[in-house]
């Protein structure tokens, strides 16, 4: 059976073209597959499961329909949507996946990550990430009124965009040594992640053996996905949005 991986769709109301592409992807690519993995930044922003916009409901309905047809759906948090909770997953028929997680992909242990934790050269971001993912901080954020969280999300997005414009490209990419460390920590030879928006297949060495890192692309101008089938190497695919 076929397994699919996607990430970094950054779904938002201002980009209906991406939403339409995703819904079409579910019908044309995901329908009839065994499993769909969504590896983070599925939404551009998520401020709590109690915000139920028409976009969010439309996406949840489409996922639930796919799940009801027999496809398993797993969803991993990204840096934009780490507040997605069990309520949304229940509505959409998805299962939350820890970051990182090792799966058995057709007999090959494969490490799945969103990818932002691999960018260790961006020290400022890693400190921010650790602070925002603190359970106490999350509880405090979710306790705030919905309108406050909406305003906070807009402000954080503006700050993030401003800071990223001044950062070197190398800082926002993964640290190669961190990739090897994660592979060796989990004792695997394959990693799949997103976040960097730099789709590619990288060959390296870890655990004293050949290893590979497959990076998913974002859905700004192209639809990117990985397709895996028994007896075949996972394939990174794309088509114009």
C-alpha positions as CSV (number, residue, x, y, z in Angstrom):
1,X,0.0,0.0,0.0
2,X,1.0,3.6,-0.6
3,X,2.2,5.9,2.1
4,X,2.3,9.7,1.5
5,X,4.1,12.5,3.4
6,X,3.4,16.3,3.1
7,X,4.3,19.3,5.2
8,X,4.4,23.1,5.2
9,X,1.2,23.8,3.4
10,X,0.7,26.9,5.6
11,X,-3.0,26.9,5.0
12,X,-4.7,30.3,5.5
13,X,-7.7,32.2,4.3
14,X,-5.6,34.6,2.1
15,X,-4.3,31.6,0.0
16,X,-7.4,29.7,-1.2
17,X,-5.3,28.3,-4.0
18,X,-3.3,26.2,-1.5
19,X,-6.5,25.0,0.2
20,X,-8.0,24.0,-3.2
21,X,-4.8,22.3,-4.1
22,X,-4.8,20.3,-0.9
23,X,-8.4,19.2,-1.3
24,X,-7.6,18.1,-4.8
25,X,-4.5,16.3,-3.5
26,X,-6.7,14.3,-1.1
27,X,-9.0,13.2,-3.9
28,X,-6.5,12.5,-6.6
29,X,-3.4,11.3,-4.5
30,X,-4.4,10.4,-1.0
31,X,-7.7,8.6,-1.7
32,X,-7.1,4.8,-1.5
33,X,-3.7,5.1,0.2
34,X,-2.8,3.4,3.5
35,X,-1.4,6.4,5.4
36,X,-1.0,10.1,5.1
37,X,1.6,11.9,7.3
38,X,1.4,15.7,7.7
39,X,4.7,16.8,9.2
40,X,3.9,20.2,10.6
41,X,3.0,23.7,9.6
42,X,-0.2,22.4,8.1
43,X,-1.7,25.7,9.0
44,X,0.0,29.1,8.9
45,X,-1.2,29.7,12.4
46,X,-3.2,27.8,15.0
47,X,-4.2,29.5,18.2
48,X,-6.3,26.8,19.8
49,X,-9.0,24.2,18.8
50,X,-11.7,26.6,20.0
51,X,-11.1,28.8,16.9
52,X,-13.3,27.1,14.3
53,X,-13.0,29.1,11.1
54,X,-14.7,28.1,7.8
55,X,-11.3,27.1,6.5
56,X,-10.5,24.9,9.5
57,X,-13.9,23.2,9.3
58,X,-13.6,22.6,5.6
59,X,-10.2,21.0,6.1
60,X,-11.3,18.9,9.0
61,X,-14.3,17.7,7.0
62,X,-12.1,16.7,4.1
63,X,-9.6,14.8,6.4
64,X,-12.4,13.0,8.2
65,X,-13.9,11.9,4.9
66,X,-10.5,10.5,3.8
67,X,-10.0,8.8,7.2
68,X,-13.5,7.3,6.9
69,X,-12.6,5.8,3.5
70,X,-9.8,3.8,5.2
71,X,-6.7,6.1,5.1
72,X,-4.8,6.5,8.4
73,X,-3.9,10.2,9.0
74,X,-1.1,11.3,11.3
75,X,-0.4,15.0,12.1
76,X,2.8,16.4,13.6
77,X,3.1,19.8,15.1
78,X,5.2,22.5,13.3
79,X,6.5,25.8,14.5
80,X,3.4,27.6,13.2
81,X,0.7,25.2,14.5
82,X,2.0,23.6,17.6
83,X,-1.2,24.4,19.5
84,X,-3.3,21.9,17.4
85,X,-4.9,19.6,20.0
86,X,-6.9,16.5,20.4
87,X,-10.2,18.2,19.7
88,X,-9.2,19.2,16.1
89,X,-7.7,15.7,15.6
90,X,-11.0,14.1,16.7
91,X,-12.9,16.2,14.3
92,X,-10.6,15.4,11.4
93,X,-9.9,11.7,12.1
94,X,-6.2,12.4,12.6
95,X,-3.8,11.1,15.2
96,X,-1.2,13.5,16.8
97,X,2.4,12.3,16.3
98,X,5.3,13.2,18.5
99,X,8.2,15.1,17.1
100,X,10.4,13.2,16.5
101,X,8.9,9.8,15.8
102,X,10.4,6.6,14.3
103,X,8.1,4.6,12.0
104,X,8.5,1.3,10.1
105,X,8.3,2.4,6.5
106,X,8.0,-0.7,4.5
107,X,10.6,-2.5,6.6
108,X,13.0,0.5,7.0
109,X,13.0,2.4,10.3
110,X,12.5,6.1,9.3
111,X,12.8,9.1,11.5
112,X,10.0,11.7,11.1
113,X,10.5,15.3,12.2
114,X,9.1,18.7,11.4
115,X,12.7,19.9,11.1
116,X,12.9,23.2,13.1
117,X,14.7,21.6,16.0
118,X,17.5,20.7,13.5
119,X,18.3,24.3,12.8
120,X,20.6,24.7,15.9
121,X,22.7,27.5,14.3
122,X,19.7,29.8,14.9
123,X,20.2,30.1,18.6
124,X,17.7,32.9,19.1
125,X,15.0,30.8,17.5
126,X,15.8,27.7,19.5
127,X,15.5,29.7,22.7
128,X,12.1,31.0,21.5
129,X,11.0,27.5,20.6
130,X,11.9,26.1,24.0
131,X,10.0,28.9,25.7
132,X,6.9,28.6,23.5
133,X,6.7,24.8,23.8
134,X,6.9,24.9,27.6
135,X,3.7,23.2,28.9
136,X,3.1,26.0,31.4
137,X,3.4,28.6,28.6
138,X,1.0,26.7,26.4
139,X,-1.5,26.5,29.2
140,X,-1.2,30.2,29.8
141,X,-1.7,31.0,26.1
142,X,-4.7,28.8,25.7
143,X,-6.3,30.4,28.8
144,X,-6.3,33.8,27.2
145,X,-9.4,35.0,25.3
146,X,-9.6,34.0,21.7
147,X,-9.3,37.6,20.5
148,X,-6.1,38.1,22.4
149,X,-4.6,35.0,20.9
150,X,-5.6,36.1,17.4
151,X,-3.8,39.4,18.0
152,X,-0.8,37.6,19.5
153,X,-0.5,35.4,16.4
154,X,-0.5,38.3,14.1
155,X,2.2,40.1,16.1
156,X,4.4,36.9,16.3
157,X,4.1,36.4,12.6
158,X,5.2,40.0,11.9
159,X,8.1,39.7,14.3
160,X,9.2,36.4,12.7
161,X,9.0,37.7,9.2
162,X,11.1,40.8,10.1
163,X,13.8,38.7,11.9
164,X,14.1,36.1,9.2
165,X,14.7,38.8,6.6
166,X,17.9,39.7,8.4
167,X,19.2,36.2,8.9
168,X,21.7,34.4,6.7
169,X,20.3,31.5,4.7
170,X,22.7,29.1,6.3
171,X,21.4,29.9,9.8
172,X,17.8,29.0,8.8
173,X,18.9,25.6,7.3
174,X,19.5,22.5,9.3
175,X,22.9,21.9,11.0
176,X,24.4,18.8,9.4
177,X,26.0,17.6,12.6
178,X,22.5,17.8,14.3
179,X,21.0,15.6,11.5
180,X,23.7,13.0,12.1
181,X,23.2,13.2,15.8
182,X,19.5,12.6,15.5
183,X,20.0,9.7,13.1
184,X,22.5,8.0,15.5
185,X,20.4,8.8,18.6
186,X,17.5,6.8,17.1
187,X,19.7,4.2,15.3
188,X,18.2,4.8,11.9
189,X,19.5,5.5,8.4
190,X,16.6,7.6,7.0
191,X,15.1,10.9,8.0
192,X,12.1,12.7,6.5
193,X,11.3,16.3,7.5
194,X,10.0,19.7,6.3
195,X,10.3,23.2,7.7
196,X,13.3,24.5,5.7
197,X,11.3,24.8,2.4
198,X,14.3,23.3,0.6
199,X,13.1,20.1,-1.0
200,X,15.9,17.7,-1.7
201,X,17.3,14.2,-1.1
202,X,20.6,14.3,0.8
203,X,23.1,11.4,1.1
204,X,25.3,11.2,4.1
205,X,26.8,8.8,6.7
206,X,25.5,7.9,10.1
207,X,26.0,5.0,12.4
208,X,29.0,4.1,10.2
209,X,26.7,3.4,7.2
210,X,25.1,5.3,4.3
211,X,22.1,7.4,5.3
212,X,19.7,9.7,3.7
213,X,17.6,12.8,4.5
214,X,14.5,13.6,2.5
215,X,13.3,17.2,2.8
216,X,9.7,18.1,1.8
217,X,9.0,21.4,0.1
218,X,6.4,24.0,1.0
219,X,3.2,24.6,-1.0
220,X,3.8,28.2,-2.0
221,X,4.3,27.6,-5.7
222,X,4.4,23.8,-6.0
223,X,2.6,20.8,-4.4
224,X,5.3,18.7,-2.8
225,X,4.9,15.2,-1.4
226,X,6.8,11.9,-0.8
227,X,5.3,8.7,-2.1
228,X,6.5,5.4,-0.6
229,X,5.5,1.9,-1.8
230,X,6.7,-1.5,-0.8
231,X,9.7,-2.6,-2.7
232,X,10.5,1.0,-3.9
233,X,12.6,3.8,-2.5
234,X,10.5,6.8,-1.2
235,X,10.2,9.3,-4.1
236,X,10.1,13.1,-3.7
237,X,7.5,14.5,-6.1
238,X,6.1,17.8,-7.1
239,X,3.7,19.6,-9.5
240,X,2.9,23.2,-10.0
241,X,0.4,24.7,-7.6
